[in-house]
Amino acid sequence: MKIGYARVSTEEQNLDLQVSALKTAGCERLFHDHGVSGSIFRRPGLDDALTQLEPGDTLVVWRLDRLGRSLTKLVELIEALESRGIRFRSLTESIDTTSCSGTFIFHMMAALAQFERTLISERTRSGMKAARERGRRIGRHASMTEAQCAEALVLSETISIVELAAKFNVHPRTIQRVLRHAVTHADSAGL
């Protein structure tokens, strides 16, 4: 069975062109999202379409960007469909994973997505290294100061973790980490 999916980003746009193309392509069921951004991959219409697809079915879209804007997410979605035995077809780009050329185009996209992820990762690591060399701390700022941590350690003998969390306005897990860190440092210092 061919299941079609259509999406427009704003309420002012309409789905007529996409719906017409999907019907012409032989889609028996249509799902859509109206006024939903392509950057969001959790959409009611898309979720319904994905739920209805069974092995041997084909998900059809008018254009690839109707499915989503992130190449990485698109590749992940199409690979997930493939692993379920579901084919994919994009009418405008002539991507059809039932054909050799469509599969080739898809794999080229996957390679580009992997290349993009690698570049982002390299840039991130380089940026973090440069920041550390300039003396900048990487990561979230500590929820508690060293003085507060020391006070929490002393108070932990008389009040509960939940009460400590409320006193320092943090989550109880933060207090648990502070106490665990104090015990680890005491052990390594031989105290």
N, C-alpha and C positions, 0 to 999 in steps of 0.2 A: 504494500500500500504506500502511496505517496502522501506525505503529510506536509502541508505548507505552513510556513511561519512568516508573518509580515509585522513590521514595526515602523512607527513614525515617532519622532522625538517630541513634537509639540502638538498641542490640542488643535492648532489651526490647520495642520497638515491632514491629508486624508489618505486612506489606504487603497483607494480605488485602483490605481495603476498596478500596485503590487498584487492585489487580490485577483485582478483580471489576468495578469501574467501567470500566477500560480494555478489558476483554474485552467488556463490554456495548456499549461505543462502537465495537466492530468492529476492535480492534487484532489484527493477525495475528501480530505478533512483540512480545515484551515484554522489556525490559531493566530492571535495577534495581540500586540500591545500598542496602545494609543497614548501618546504623550509621555513616553518612557525613554530615558537616555540609553544609548548603546554602551555607555561605560559601565552600566549596572548589569551584571550577569544573572541576578536573581530577579526574574520578571514573571508575573503570573501566567501570561500567555505562553512564554517560552517554557516555563516549568510544566505547564499542562501538555504542551506538544511533546516534550521529552519523555513525559510519563506515558503517553499513548504509544510511542514508538516501540515496535517489537522487532526481533531479528528478521531480516529480509526487507524491512521497510526502508523508505528513503525520506530523509528530511530535506525539503526543498525551500530555498529562499530566493527572492528576486535578485538581491545583490548581497555580497558578503558582509558589507557594513551594516545590513539590517539585523544580522545575527549578533554583531558586537564590533567594537572599535579596537579592542586590544588584540593584536596579532597573537600574543602568547595565549590569551584566554580562548581565542578562536581555535588555535591548534589543539589545546587541551580538550576542548569540547568535541572537536571532530575526531580526535583519537579515542575519546571515551565512547563516542558513537560507534566507531570502527570495532572497538573491543566488544561491543554488545551485538555485533553483526548487523549494524545499521549503516546504510550508505548515506552519502551527503551530496547534494547538488545545489550549485549556485548558478542561476540562469544567466545573469549578466556577464560574469567572468568565465562562463563555460567550464566550471569546475564540476566534475562528476566522478566521484570515487569508484564508480562502476567501470570506468574506462582507464586504460593505461595512461593516457595523457592527463586525465583528471587526477589520477593518483600521483603522477609525476609532479604536477603543479602543487598538489597538496604537500608532498614531501619537500619541495623547494621552499614552500612557506614555512614548514616545520624547521628546516635548516636555518632560514632567516630568523625565525623566532628564537632558536637556540643561540645564534650568533648575537642577537640583540640582548638576550639575558646575560651572556658572557661579557659583553661590552659593559653593560650596566654594573655587573659585579666587579669587574676590573676597575672601573671608574670609582666605584664606592670604596673599594679597598685602598686605592691610591689616595683618594680624598681623606680617608680616615688616617692613613699613615702620615700624610702631610700635616694634618691637624695635630696629631700626637707630637710630631717633631717641633711644632710651634708651641707645644706645651698645653694644648687644649685637651680637656677631658672628653672622652667619647662615651655616649650613652646617656641614659636618663640621669637627672640630678637626684641625689640621695633624698629620701623622704624625711630622714632624721639626721640631725647633726651628730657629731661624735659625742658631744656633751649629753644629748638626749639619749643616745645609745647607752652610754655609761649609766645614766640615771635609770633607764629601763632595766638594765641588768641588775642594779641594786634593788629596785622595786619589785622585780620578778619573784623575789623570795617571799613577798608578803601579799601581792595582789595577782589576780589572774591575767592571762594574756589578753582576754577580751577587755578587761578594765584598762590595761596598759594601752591597748590600741585606741580606746576612747580618749584616754588622757592625752595621747600624742597625735590624735586625729589621723590615724593611719589604719590600714587593714590589719587584722590579727596575723596574717601571714608575714607581714613586714616585721612584726615583733618576733615571730618565730625565727625568721632569717637572722635578725639582730642577735638573738640569744644563741642560735646555732653558730654564728660567726664568732661570737665571744668564746664559746666553748672550744671551737676549733683552734683559735689563736692561743687560748690558754694551754691546750694540749701540746701545740707545737712549741710553745715557749717553755714547756716542762713544768708548768705550775700545778 
